[in-house]
Amino acid sequence: MTGDHALVRDGFWVFGYGSLMWNPGFAFVERHPATLSGYARSFCMWSIHHRGTPEAPGLVLALDEDESAHCRGLALRVAPEAAEHTLAYLRERELVSSAYLEREVTLRLEDGRAEPALAYVVDPDHEQYTGALSLERQADVIAAAVGGRGPNSDYLFSTALHLAELGMEDMELTELSEMVRHRLNP
């Protein structure tokens, strides 16, 4: 990965594929639709801090390595003057339990540019990694879980809504949202 010194000196891109799209928590100077190849967005990580608890974990999205997959999201450019603070913020937010790994990836922006970026991908060897869960199991967990940042269902609904608003509807998340709504309002 590019050294921290270069990231701070030059600024950097970060890939948002879940809550970073609708709640980045940092200032950025550019935002573009982007695609990341080699990873799939999925609810494959137990959340014991933000959307669940150790006793009743929720699920959060992660980038799971899959060489045949493509994930659409947003490339957010951080200016050099905000880079040091933003990098520290992202590491505190995303690396809270070491279930995510910070990686340098190459994003393909909608305008055709290829840009190096930071992405937070799941560590498949971490105890919070779930592997593939059925949509039924995901819906059961998400409908019931609540963590420090609120109901797990809010996280799902916000992500699915923002993807649809950006013209990047994720049909699996849309279906999962309907399943969770049905569980919450039978």
Backbone bond lengths (Angstrom), bond angles and torsions (degrees), N, CA, C in turn:
res aa  C-N    CA-C-N  psi(-1)  N-CA   C-N-CA  omega(-1)  CA-C   N-CA-C  phi
1 M - - - 1.456 - - 1.519 108.83 -
2 T 1.309 116.07 147.22 1.450 121.70 175.73 1.521 108.42 -54.38
3 G 1.316 116.62 138.59 1.458 120.06 -179.54 1.522 112.14 -63.15
4 D 1.327 115.49 153.27 1.460 120.88 179.34 1.525 111.78 -57.34
5 H 1.338 116.35 -35.39 1.465 119.70 -179.07 1.531 110.53 -60.27
6 A 1.328 116.79 -44.92 1.469 120.36 -179.66 1.529 110.64 -66.80
7 L 1.324 117.76 -38.91 1.472 120.70 178.59 1.522 110.70 -61.51
8 V 1.317 115.87 -44.49 1.463 120.25 -178.54 1.527 110.73 -70.53
9 R 1.313 116.68 -39.83 1.467 120.79 -178.74 1.523 111.95 -66.58
10 D 1.331 116.73 -43.57 1.456 121.37 -171.18 1.525 114.43 -101.37
11 G 1.318 118.10 -10.97 1.452 120.40 -169.69 1.524 108.05 78.74
12 F 1.318 117.13 176.00 1.459 118.87 -176.07 1.527 110.50 -159.72
13 W 1.328 114.16 164.94 1.452 123.07 172.99 1.522 107.70 -98.44
14 V 1.316 116.69 147.14 1.457 122.23 172.58 1.529 107.42 -130.74
15 F 1.336 116.79 144.06 1.453 121.75 -178.18 1.517 110.00 -97.06
16 G 1.342 115.24 122.56 1.458 121.63 174.92 1.515 109.84 -104.29
17 Y 1.315 116.85 123.52 1.464 121.36 -179.45 1.523 111.79 -127.99
18 G 1.337 116.83 -7.45 1.460 123.34 179.31 1.519 108.14 -135.94
19 S 1.316 116.66 -121.52 1.466 120.00 -176.05 1.526 113.58 -66.30
20 L 1.325 118.63 -21.75 1.473 118.93 176.20 1.524 111.76 -63.74
21 M 1.337 117.92 -18.97 1.467 120.47 177.58 1.521 110.93 -73.92
22 W 1.326 117.97 -40.07 1.459 121.17 -173.78 1.523 113.74 -110.80
23 N 1.325 117.75 -8.62 1.456 121.45 177.46 1.527 108.94 -148.35
24 P 1.350 116.51 65.34 1.456 117.48 -175.09 1.531 113.40 -65.39
25 G 1.321 118.19 -37.74 1.461 120.35 179.55 1.517 114.00 78.71
26 F 1.325 117.60 10.15 1.463 121.33 178.28 1.527 108.17 -147.99
27 A 1.316 114.54 159.54 1.462 120.26 178.68 1.524 109.98 -82.71
28 F 1.323 115.12 142.85 1.456 120.18 175.87 1.513 108.29 -136.32
29 V 1.331 115.63 156.23 1.460 120.85 -175.87 1.524 112.72 -104.95
30 E 1.318 117.17 -15.53 1.465 121.86 175.53 1.520 108.17 -143.51
31 R 1.345 114.42 149.85 1.468 121.01 176.11 1.517 107.46 -144.34
32 H 1.333 116.24 124.26 1.454 120.70 -178.41 1.527 110.01 -138.38
33 P 1.328 117.51 142.80 1.461 119.37 169.39 1.530 108.37 -58.76
34 A 1.331 115.23 141.92 1.464 119.95 -176.82 1.523 109.94 -149.24
35 T 1.322 114.40 158.91 1.455 121.24 177.12 1.524 109.07 -124.41
36 L 1.318 114.97 136.36 1.457 122.20 175.35 1.521 107.73 -112.96
37 S 1.314 116.30 120.92 1.467 121.63 178.29 1.521 109.72 -90.07
38 G 1.340 114.91 148.21 1.455 120.61 175.66 1.517 114.90 92.78
39 Y 1.338 115.91 3.18 1.464 120.61 179.68 1.521 110.08 -140.47
40 A 1.337 115.06 147.30 1.458 121.80 175.61 1.523 108.82 -115.45
41 R 1.324 116.57 138.74 1.463 122.32 173.69 1.531 106.00 -81.00
42 S 1.345 116.99 127.28 1.465 118.98 177.01 1.522 110.60 -157.34
43 F 1.316 115.35 157.86 1.457 121.82 173.99 1.521 107.41 -81.58
44 C 1.330 115.65 79.47 1.459 121.21 -175.17 1.522 112.49 -121.77
45 M 1.351 117.01 18.32 1.457 119.58 -179.82 1.524 110.39 -135.69
46 W 1.330 115.41 127.82 1.465 120.13 174.83 1.519 108.87 -67.84
47 S 1.325 116.25 137.72 1.464 121.93 176.46 1.518 108.46 -107.66
48 I 1.325 114.94 116.48 1.465 119.70 179.77 1.524 111.70 -111.27
49 H 1.341 116.38 0.39 1.467 120.64 -179.47 1.531 111.67 -117.34
50 H 1.321 116.35 -62.17 1.462 120.93 -169.57 1.521 114.46 -86.48
51 R 1.320 119.13 -38.12 1.471 121.73 -174.28 1.522 112.56 -126.69
52 G 1.315 115.53 19.53 1.452 121.86 177.09 1.520 108.17 -172.94
53 T 1.306 116.48 -172.43 1.463 122.72 178.89 1.528 107.98 -131.76
54 P 1.338 117.36 166.54 1.472 117.91 176.20 1.536 112.04 -58.75
55 E 1.329 116.64 -32.91 1.463 120.67 -179.03 1.526 112.48 -78.93
56 A 1.330 117.03 -30.59 1.470 121.93 -179.33 1.531 108.50 -140.13
57 P 1.325 116.52 77.30 1.460 119.58 -175.92 1.526 113.00 -64.96
58 G 1.331 113.95 147.62 1.453 121.18 170.72 1.518 108.48 -99.53
59 L 1.315 115.64 -166.59 1.463 121.33 177.38 1.521 109.08 -127.47
60 V 1.310 116.11 141.00 1.462 120.97 173.19 1.515 108.88 -128.80
61 L 1.311 113.19 159.85 1.457 120.21 179.51 1.521 110.60 -73.69
62 A 1.301 114.11 148.01 1.457 121.03 174.01 1.517 107.77 -146.58
63 L 1.300 115.06 161.02 1.449 121.18 172.48 1.521 107.00 -90.42
64 D 1.321 115.36 116.61 1.459 122.19 -178.76 1.530 107.18 -105.79
65 E 1.305 116.43 125.60 1.466 120.18 -176.05 1.529 111.09 -61.84
66 D 1.337 114.96 129.44 1.463 122.88 179.83 1.522 105.81 -159.26
67 E 1.326 116.83 105.18 1.469 119.64 -171.85 1.518 113.91 -61.08
68 S 1.329 118.54 -18.66 1.468 120.34 179.60 1.528 112.86 -92.74
69 A 1.320 117.66 -3.23 1.472 121.68 -173.71 1.526 112.25 -94.90
70 H 1.335 114.31 163.22 1.464 123.81 173.68 1.520 106.60 -139.45
71 C 1.310 116.98 137.54 1.459 121.73 178.58 1.519 108.93 -121.37
72 R 1.331 115.83 127.29 1.468 120.49 176.67 1.521 109.28 -96.66
73 G 1.318 115.32 141.13 1.455 121.58 179.85 1.515 109.44 -166.62
74 L 1.326 115.56 -149.71 1.458 121.03 -178.09 1.522 111.22 -121.89
75 A 1.326 115.52 136.61 1.457 122.48 170.50 1.518 106.72 -94.33
76 L 1.327 116.12 123.62 1.463 122.07 -179.34 1.529 107.79 -115.50
77 R 1.333 116.44 124.13 1.471 121.16 -177.79 1.519 109.59 -97.44
78 V 1.311 114.97 125.36 1.462 122.79 178.71 1.524 107.63 -99.26
79 A 1.329 116.69 129.45 1.465 122.04 -179.67 1.531 110.39 -71.26
80 P 1.330 116.79 152.64 1.470 119.67 179.69 1.526 113.61 -53.63
81 E 1.332 117.27 -40.02 1.472 119.04 -177.46 1.530 113.42 -68.60
82 A 1.317 118.25 -17.83 1.466 122.00 177.61 1.526 112.49 -106.18
83 A 1.323 117.08 -1.50 1.464 121.16 -169.91 1.531 113.28 -64.52
84 E 1.304 118.32 -46.41 1.468 120.20 -176.52 1.528 110.98 -62.23
85 H 1.315 116.59 -48.63 1.465 120.91 179.05 1.528 111.01 -62.78
86 T 1.331 116.94 -43.37 1.468 120.98 -177.56 1.522 111.32 -66.68
87 L 1.317 117.54 -41.28 1.452 120.77 178.58 1.532 110.29 -61.46
88 A 1.321 116.81 -43.59 1.474 120.17 177.77 1.533 110.45 -63.23
89 Y 1.331 116.75 -42.76 1.468 120.90 178.17 1.528 111.37 -60.61
90 L 1.333 116.70 -48.27 1.465 120.23 -179.03 1.520 111.75 -61.47
91 R 1.313 116.70 -40.92 1.472 119.46 179.61 1.523 111.23 -66.44
92 E 1.310 117.06 -39.04 1.472 119.27 177.15 1.524 110.58 -65.84
93 R 1.307 117.31 -41.74 1.468 122.40 -178.00 1.523 112.72 -72.30
94 E 1.319 116.84 -49.26 1.460 121.30 -170.71 1.532 114.00 -88.96
95 L 1.314 117.91 -24.56 1.458 120.10 -175.57 1.528 111.94 -105.61
96 V 1.338 116.85 22.27 1.457 122.38 -174.82 1.523 112.90 -55.28
97 S 1.326 118.70 -36.36 1.467 120.23 -178.50 1.530 112.67 -121.44
98 S 1.306 117.47 9.94 1.466 123.20 -179.39 1.524 113.92 64.85
99 A 1.330 118.21 15.70 1.463 120.96 177.30 1.530 111.21 -79.55
100 Y 1.337 116.64 -24.36 1.456 120.95 174.63 1.524 108.74 -97.55
101 L 1.300 115.37 149.71 1.450 122.61 172.66 1.520 107.79 -113.88
102 E 1.318 116.68 137.54 1.462 121.27 176.80 1.524 107.78 -84.33
103 R 1.323 116.20 123.65 1.462 121.56 -178.03 1.524 110.88 -129.60
104 E 1.327 115.38 148.65 1.460 119.62 168.60 1.520 106.42 -92.09
105 V 1.317 115.44 125.58 1.461 122.46 -178.35 1.527 107.87 -126.36
106 T 1.314 116.06 171.51 1.455 120.73 174.79 1.514 108.60 -112.25
107 L 1.321 115.58 121.81 1.463 121.75 177.92 1.519 109.33 -97.95
108 R 1.312 115.66 145.91 1.462 121.46 171.73 1.519 106.04 -104.35
109 L 1.338 116.58 109.62 1.452 120.68 178.93 1.520 109.68 -73.87
110 E 1.328 115.63 157.79 1.465 120.84 -177.49 1.524 112.58 -57.73
111 D 1.337 116.75 -29.20 1.468 120.03 179.96 1.530 112.68 -82.58
112 G 1.336 117.60 4.10 1.453 121.65 176.25 1.519 115.06 99.85
113 R 1.325 117.91 -15.74 1.463 120.19 179.35 1.526 110.75 -65.30
114 A 1.316 115.61 146.76 1.459 122.12 170.85 1.520 106.76 -106.60
115 E 1.334 117.01 126.57 1.461 121.02 -176.70 1.529 109.90 -130.75
116 P 1.340 117.29 136.01 1.463 119.29 172.10 1.532 108.55 -70.08
117 A 1.317 116.16 143.84 1.462 120.51 -177.91 1.516 110.13 -150.57
118 L 1.327 114.89 159.94 1.459 120.35 170.04 1.515 108.39 -85.80
119 A 1.316 115.72 141.23 1.461 121.59 173.19 1.516 106.78 -140.87
120 Y 1.310 115.13 148.96 1.459 121.37 178.66 1.518 106.99 -107.66
121 V 1.347 115.01 112.56 1.456 122.31 -174.42 1.526 109.05 -113.89
122 V 1.311 115.88 154.77 1.455 119.95 -177.07 1.531 110.70 -74.00
123 D 1.317 115.31 143.84 1.455 122.36 173.04 1.524 106.84 -90.17
124 P 1.331 118.83 107.72 1.463 120.36 -176.05 1.524 113.65 -66.38
125 D 1.323 117.71 -10.84 1.464 121.17 177.54 1.529 112.61 -94.79
126 H 1.327 117.35 -3.05 1.464 121.35 -178.52 1.522 110.35 -80.93
127 E 1.313 116.54 147.10 1.477 121.14 -178.43 1.526 113.44 -63.18
128 Q 1.326 118.42 -19.28 1.470 120.68 178.69 1.530 112.85 -84.58
129 Y 1.323 117.12 -7.46 1.462 120.62 177.91 1.523 109.04 -73.40
130 T 1.339 116.24 129.39 1.465 120.04 -176.74 1.515 113.21 -97.30
131 G 1.340 117.20 -18.70 1.453 118.65 -168.21 1.520 107.70 70.19
132 A 1.302 116.55 -164.40 1.471 120.81 -177.93 1.525 110.21 -78.58
133 L 1.323 115.69 122.52 1.460 122.25 173.14 1.519 107.86 -109.78
134 S 1.310 117.40 146.64 1.464 120.27 176.35 1.524 109.62 -63.15
135 L 1.333 117.15 155.65 1.466 120.56 175.98 1.514 110.67 -60.25
136 E 1.319 118.20 -35.63 1.469 121.55 177.69 1.523 111.01 -60.30
137 R 1.315 116.81 -46.49 1.472 121.14 179.95 1.525 110.08 -65.76
138 Q 1.336 116.99 -42.89 1.464 120.30 177.81 1.526 110.42 -58.25
139 A 1.328 116.93 -45.60 1.463 121.21 -178.15 1.529 110.99 -63.12
140 D 1.325 117.56 -41.52 1.468 120.88 178.46 1.526 110.83 -59.89
141 V 1.327 116.65 -46.59 1.468 121.59 -178.26 1.525 110.43 -66.38
142 I 1.318 117.16 -49.72 1.467 121.61 -174.96 1.527 111.46 -64.49
143 A 1.319 117.83 -36.80 1.468 120.94 179.59 1.523 111.66 -65.77
144 A 1.321 118.31 -28.26 1.458 121.52 -173.78 1.530 114.52 -98.95
145 A 1.314 118.82 -26.28 1.464 121.94 -169.29 1.531 113.39 -80.74
146 V 1.332 114.46 144.02 1.463 123.32 174.91 1.528 106.91 -141.10
147 G 1.335 116.18 136.65 1.461 120.42 179.28 1.512 111.46 -133.03
148 G 1.316 116.19 -164.99 1.459 122.49 -176.49 1.514 114.48 -60.93
149 R 1.326 118.03 -25.17 1.468 121.41 178.66 1.525 112.13 -104.14
150 G 1.332 116.88 11.86 1.450 119.72 174.43 1.513 113.72 111.24
151 P 1.338 115.39 -170.90 1.463 120.79 -177.86 1.524 112.46 -62.79
152 N 1.314 114.79 139.89 1.462 121.17 177.33 1.527 110.38 -59.61
153 S 1.334 116.61 -34.51 1.467 120.51 -179.53 1.529 111.57 -62.60
154 D 1.342 118.37 -36.48 1.467 120.61 178.46 1.529 110.96 -60.19
155 Y 1.317 116.21 -40.66 1.469 121.89 178.30 1.530 110.19 -60.40
156 L 1.315 116.57 -48.35 1.466 120.97 178.31 1.519 110.86 -61.04
157 F 1.337 117.01 -50.90 1.463 120.45 -176.41 1.522 111.63 -60.94
158 S 1.334 117.49 -42.86 1.472 120.81 -179.86 1.517 111.27 -64.05
159 T 1.315 116.83 -42.59 1.463 119.91 -179.07 1.525 110.83 -65.49
160 A 1.331 116.72 -48.34 1.469 120.35 -179.64 1.524 110.79 -60.82
161 L 1.336 117.26 -43.25 1.458 121.69 179.75 1.525 111.25 -62.40
162 H 1.314 117.98 -47.46 1.463 120.29 -178.35 1.525 112.07 -65.60
163 L 1.309 117.30 -37.86 1.465 119.10 175.68 1.524 110.41 -61.51
164 A 1.320 117.08 -44.54 1.470 120.56 179.52 1.525 110.64 -63.56
165 E 1.343 117.59 -43.03 1.463 121.07 179.50 1.528 111.84 -62.65
166 L 1.327 117.15 -29.98 1.458 121.74 179.27 1.528 112.49 -84.50
167 G 1.333 116.59 -0.52 1.457 120.22 -177.46 1.519 112.93 77.58
168 M 1.340 116.17 23.04 1.465 122.12 -178.17 1.524 111.06 -121.08
169 E 1.308 117.67 34.68 1.463 120.23 -173.85 1.523 111.36 -47.88
170 D 1.319 114.86 130.39 1.456 122.78 176.30 1.524 105.60 -100.97
171 M 1.329 116.60 105.65 1.466 120.82 -172.76 1.527 112.51 -59.98
172 E 1.323 117.41 -33.59 1.465 119.34 177.91 1.527 111.01 -66.33
173 L 1.334 117.07 -40.72 1.472 119.72 177.79 1.518 111.15 -68.77
174 T 1.322 117.45 -35.08 1.465 120.89 176.77 1.522 109.91 -63.60
175 E 1.320 117.32 -46.15 1.467 121.13 178.01 1.523 111.22 -63.49
176 L 1.316 116.67 -42.90 1.458 121.15 178.76 1.529 110.83 -62.50
177 S 1.327 117.40 -39.70 1.465 121.38 177.50 1.523 110.99 -59.36
178 E 1.316 116.93 -43.96 1.470 120.58 178.46 1.522 111.49 -63.77
179 M 1.305 117.06 -39.91 1.457 121.13 178.72 1.531 110.67 -64.00
180 V 1.334 116.71 -41.90 1.471 120.24 179.33 1.521 110.74 -68.44
181 R 1.319 117.36 -42.40 1.485 120.29 177.02 1.522 110.48 -57.16
182 H 1.321 116.91 -41.57 1.465 121.19 179.13 1.524 111.00 -63.25
183 R 1.322 117.27 -37.21 1.471 120.54 179.16 1.536 110.60 -71.49
184 L 1.318 116.33 -34.80 1.472 119.95 -179.36 1.519 112.40 -77.39
185 N 1.324 117.08 -29.93 1.469 122.88 -178.53 1.523 109.84 -132.68
186 P 1.340 117.10 71.61 1.474 119.73 -175.13 1.516 113.82 -64.04
